[in-house]
Amino acid sequence: MSDAVITVILTQVATILEKQIREELSLVCGVGHQFKKLQSEFESIRAVIADAEKRQVKEESVKDWLEKLKDVSYDTEDVLSEWITAMQKVESDGCRASRSRKVTSLFTMPCFSFDRVAFRREIAIKIKKINERLSDIAAEKVRYNFSEVLSNEILERPKTASFIDDAEVEGRDVDKENLIGRLLGRENRGKGLNVVSLVGLGGVGKTTLAQLAFNSDEVVNHFDRAVWVCASDPFDEVRIARAILEFIEGSAPYLFELETLVTKIRNYVEGERFLLVLDDVWTEDFRKWEQLLKSLKTGKAGSTILVTTRKESVARIMGSSDLLRLGGLSVADSWTLFEKIAFLERKRERFEEVGRKIAEKCKGLPLAIKAIASLMRFKATVKEWEDVLRSEFWELEEAEAESLFPPLMLSYYDLPSNVKRCFTFCAFFPKDHAIEASNLVQLWMAHGYLAASTGSFSVEAEAERVGQDYLQILAMRSFFQDVVRDRDRIVSVRMHDMVHDFAHYIAKNECSVIEFNFDFQRRMESSHKRARHLTVVRAEGSQFPNVTNVGKLFTLWVQSFYDTPPIISQLDRVDPDFIRRLLSLRALDFSRNRLGELPKEMGLLIKLKHLNLSHNPFWELPETLCDLYNLQTLKLSGCHHLRRLPSKIEKLTNLRHLEIDRTSSLKMLPKGIAELASLQTLNKFIIMNDRSNAACGLVELKSLNNLRGCLKIEGLGFAAGAAEAKKAELRNKARLSDLEMDFSPLIKSDDSQYEVIEELEAPENLESLQITSYGGMSLPRWIMNLTKLQRIILQDCPNCAALPPLTLLPLLVTLHLEGLNSMKCLDFDSLGARANGGATLAFPALKKLKISRMERWEEWDVSLGGAAMPRLRCLKISQCGKVKALPALLLRGSMLRKLRIDGCPVLHRLYNKESGELWSEIAHISKVKSFLKFINVVLRRICVLFWCGLFEVVNVIV
């Protein structure tokens, strides 16, 4: 990873030195000379990096030289970061003091509690020592006779239309049918539990083939239950058992004893024909598999376990009764896959001969073919193609063991340096981890990897947008898979395990993932001592780690699988001495660790830019967090016990993302929020009842015009009135995409809430709007100005008897109406369908419609001359006891694929398959479900009490 690290770090160092350090350091005798020397040495070294990074592949001594250079670069950045933080903190404190007419002294931070001259002298000494190290490295540079290469990177913004669908598979039809036959037990009928193993090289397509079979109609219809779990290495039977239950139940159980877990699994599978896929198994220790296997033998005859693995020995250990060896693609299928990705609309005649030779070098591995073909899409000349074919990377020693590495190496070295750095950082995540895109971009930003590039990005390009573009580039180059998108933005990604291995190969010792257990201390002192980015995976039931030799860490993630249960019997704490050893951290993740409190020493981490404390049960945060001047991201999602934020939060002037969703005990925000001008993410804004001078009101929203993404305004029932609502200037938050207005807990029957919501005019670019617990009789008129709305949710609006003309919204895809208890009739004419001279324009884009808990709703009028909801795919009606029928025109004219009727006795009688007189009107719909069940109020209350831990429900009959 040293090539990308050094290129990015040298860019940052040069910028920092030139723009921010020169004048201040020159005040100390001799530092001006040291500064110029430092800058000169770095610039001369930077000129030969491109040559050095290529030669390191075959020259071990060059690799060692780059490692030493990387270390000194990191140490330089660390010193400069300390200095810049001090300077900016003084400037920021001075501005605040000036506004409050107070005098502040320099360096009042706890970590800078000494005089200014002494601090500068200390920095000067550190820079001098760095120069001495750098001089030695520069002297060695001469010995290697590197060539100087001028970088001229131009980064084009990716075009998402050129993405290749990973679901496209070539040459596997026969293998797919063969595997499906084995899963269905066509050769093993009546012989108990069937264990099938799919064996092949890494990157050959085992997981893809297993997914094709798993999702096939034959398999879905054959098994009563199907479960998919990624096993990976090491094989942790407790983790796998929990993952099985999570797949079945939808959430991870609060259980950590293997015996309890397997007993629960046994109860689920007993008497059922199930399919369990264990993907990517490595263990050859049968003892780790035996207890789980016993619990699965209670399933119905014909149940099947599918194991994917690289080793036949693993297949034998797992007791496979059937083994399928998956080979590489044929030459013809390899070429078909290659040309589909590489050529797109390009004429292929000039490139075909050399292209076929490149495809053959991938040895039939689909992942290798995708990687190299994704690279060739960006090579416009035959010469560039021939250069790839003749590259020495095909001859790497590593290629003998890992055939996938040469294509990945070629694609990697073709990336811009910043994107290289972002890719190799991903080795920091555990294998098969679903990487949340926004979190990854925030981490990249914390480490300075998202500086604007030359070319089409402007200097003012926002880091978050640049990060999203980098994600798109890496996905296009096949470095990511299982890419999930929402509205053209990447939401999450995974790395194939072979790509993850490659990232580790490039990163060397810089990124480490380690499991915390009894010999953790010894291992930290050896192989992981040089790590800059460390993930510590807590074993089940282990104590919170407290380790040494972490002083140079830039990133630390203590990964835990704990969720906060309703009743907490034991909380963890962080040792203050542990925090004192982490002073170089830029990013820290303590999420899901059952932390009952945080030490005040957290305020010492002055270089910290990213702090994730989500899903922990602490009640408050230490006020010293406000000393983290550099903090860009603070994550507190799911901290249900959190009651307050630090009172001096306005000191966090660099904060861009404050995530506080699912914090049910948080009832107020400090007024200082309004001073956070850089804030982009604030997913919940709270209005407090009986507000004090310290609590936010709607007026504090006025200055937060950089907000984007999702915003929930909670407690609008406490708003002082229309005048206050108008001061919020919500319409100026032009980058908001999702807005929720929550008027709970008060529901008033007069027009005061209508006056408030009418003044809270939403920005015109809004894509999703939710209004909850609203007591007004009418919805705001400005809704019809939101022509880009794709989703509307109206929930618990009991006085609303009529809706605005929503049918006129051209892009509306999802409509959810719930708890509109005053509404008796849904009339499309009144909703605007008769407009433009009588033309029918009823919901032209609507695909999903859900109507529930409409106690007085009886009629649904769709008496139109043309089609209504022509694109409707999914319709759900629940707990609407009085509605008389579904519109025949709607059922006949739509593309309806899913219909669910739940708790609607009249509709159930009319449309049930057995005896419904109108069954014929919905018989053509592919998926129909009708339930005559009600969850009564008493049962709801019992469920609430149960989840609060007040008592246990033994038997409840509905």
Phi, psi and omega in degrees: 000354189299328182301306182292321180302311186292318180301313181292314183296319179297323176298315180295316182297315180299317180295314182298313183297314187290319189267333191235344187255330191309306186293318184290316183291333182294346180286344178260132185306127175088347185287329178303318178294316180298322179298311182297323179294316179300313181296317181296316181297316180295319181294321179292323178291321182301328183294338183251004184299317183302318179290319182297320183293329177284321182287337181295337182299324182247345183249108184297325182293325177292321177300317178295321179298317178294326177297317178295320178296321179297317180298314181290329177294315178299316180295324177297313180299323181296315180295315181295324178297320177298317181292312183297320178301317179297315181296315182291325179295318178298315180297317181294316179296325179294321178294317180293321180294323179296320180294327182262008178059040176240161177256131179241145178269158180287149175054059177268359178296150179304324182278353180237042184272055174210172189286160189296316183296317180298320180295316179297321180296320179296319177296319180299319179296318180296319180294322178298318179294322178296320179299323179296317177295318182294326178297319178297318180294320179295324178295320177295328181304320182299323183297331184273349178053050179294151172271142177275131180233124179274126180277135178223055184287131172236118184261113177276141175293130184292148175258116189294341181294342183270007179292142176266136179285117181296341180288344178289123184231136179248139169072022183241011183299314181294316178299321180297312180295323178297314181294317179301317178301320179289323178294324180281355175072034182296335178257005188221032186294133174075017183250026177079210184290129183257121178249115181249134178243134176251113189244135177183169180297158174296134180086001182279346175108025180297311182297317180299315179296319178298321178295320178300316179291317183301322184265002180290151181300321181300314182289317181300319182280340185277322186262145176288329182212136178231132185229138178240127179223134173271119183277307179056188184240132002280156180282108182251105186296327178293314179299319181292320178298318177295322180294323177298313180292325178295320179296322182285314188268343180092352177207154182287134179285155177273056182229141183223002175267129184300319182298317179295320181293313183291330175296318179293320177297318180301320179295325180289317189270347184301124178078003179249147173269111187240160171238126175240121175259122173252102186269134173065061179269136181239335189295141174244018179258105184297333182298329179286345186253337192298312185294320178294321180298319180300321181292334183276345181285356178276356180291165180294151177305137184100353175295149188222140170247127176252123180248127171253135185202159175271347189243130175292330179299323177295319179300320179292318179299323182284359176076036183294131174267351184212128183233127179243117178270126182256115179268180179286170178290153174293166179301319181294315180291326177298316180293320179300315179294317181299310185291330178299324183271318191284327191266321185053242181267002186285144173291133190258353187303315183291337188256350192296316184299309180290327179298319179296324178292321177295315181299322180295331180292346181277357172057033174078008180274115183303319181294321177295319180296317179297319182296312183286325178293324176296326176292317186292339176302333185261006178257117192264345184239157178298323180300318178298322177294319179293325177298319177296317181298322183270003185300140178291348179298333179294342184259009181302146174300324181297337182294334178294322181271323184233096184296343182281338188297316180303312177300320179293322180296317179297316181291321180297311183288351175272350181285152169299151188301320180297322181288324174304312183298319180294323179294310185294333176300333183293347173295346178293336181273149175296159178300144177062019179284133174283108187272119177288123188299315183296322178294318179297317179297320178295323177293315176304316181297320181299330182264004176078022182276355187250030176297142181302138181265170172285172180094222191284346177278133176283160179299330183275004183305132183288141183302320183296321179290319177300317179299319177296323177294321177297321176301316180298318180298313182294325176292319178298327181274008177068022173280339176243154173223177183050047183282121178257131182237153174218119181052047176071005176253143177284130182259317179206158180216164169230163173247131172303146185298330177289323176294323176297317176300319179296318178300320177293323178299318180287319184287338183057235184270004188285326178247130181224143173237124185220143178270133182277117174210200190291332180259020180300317183302314182297316183290327177297329183278354180244265191292337184254009185295330184269003184297139172258334180231115189233131171249122177253112180269113181286125173293154182304128176081002182283159177283163178295131186293145176221099192235164178253183178056040178241014187295338182259006180295137173259333181224134175223126175235115173267098186275127180227156181254013180281134164254157182281113180284163180302322178244122186256116182268335183210130180246150177264162177222159180257129178291125178304326179295327177298317179297320182296341179271003187245033191289348179265000185299137168255334183218133182222129181233108176249022186296148175057043181244014178056041181279121180275340177200162177240141181285152179296341180294350175304331180292350179281345185278066191291342180270358185293132178241342183224121182227116180248112179241022186299151172058047173237151187267021179290156183268332182208167178251147178293141180299338182293346175302335181288352174277354182278074188302326184279354188301126178255326185228128175231115184252121180229018182301140176075011175273079190293339181267351183295124185256338182204155171263161178304139187290335182258037186298340180296345178289342181276067190290344179264004184293127180248333185225115176239106185257112185227027176287156181057045174241078191294336181271352181278111187248359177205156173241141178291149183298337180300343176308323184296340182271357182274080188294337181273357188297125178250323180248119171215087191281359174212129175240125190249132173254125188263145172286143181053056186297139171269177179293344183270349187263149179289146165238182181300331183297334179290347176285340190306316187276354187267060185277358176269000180299143179211171181077231187256140175220127173248123175261114188252139178086027180296342175296342179265000182302142185292335180153184185297325182297317178293319180299320181297325181293340180293334180049052184298328183297341181277354178275070192293343184262005173291138177250329182231131181227130174240127177250112185247115182266003180294156007269352185271136175235105182263149183263356179270188185269007183298323180288328176297319180297322178294309185292331179293326178279342178273059184294124184283154177295148188292339182275004184302139180251339180218134180227129175232131177239123187233141174054042183268129185262359180289160181272342180226154174272157185294147181292332185292350179304321184287352174276349185271072187287351178261006180300131175249342182215136174229130174236120175245115189229126177056061174243077195292339184262358184277109183262347182215156181246155173291172184288071185294338181298343183276352180286114192287337186250005185295120183254325184232132176228126182232116178246122183217130174071029173269077194285349177270352185274126180255332186219133169262106185244113182296330177300316181288341179271007174102006182295328176270091181218172179052055176074025176096000178292146182270121182228056187269103175048067186295336184248358188296129179243331183231129178228124178233127179233125183213154177051046176257089193295329184255000184290126181236317189249146174226103188259116176234044183278073184247158180280347181230195184286143173246135180048060186297341182251010184298125180249328187225127179230124179233125177238123182220142175051047174240085192288342186254349183297135193268327182193162173268145181296122181299323180298321180294317182291324182282321190269348185268174175260039187299129179243334181228131177226125178231126177240121187225118176072031178237089189300322181293313180295322179298319180293323183282326192244007180287149189293327186287314188221005184291130182289342179251016179305324183299335181286340181241002184299334182282348182284131190293323182233109180236129175227132179227126182235139176250067182233142174235136171263105186286168186298322181297315181296320177303316182293321178300317180298319180297314180297323180297314182289341174277356176081019185277327173198168185254138176265124181268305180223126175229125180249125179261000000 
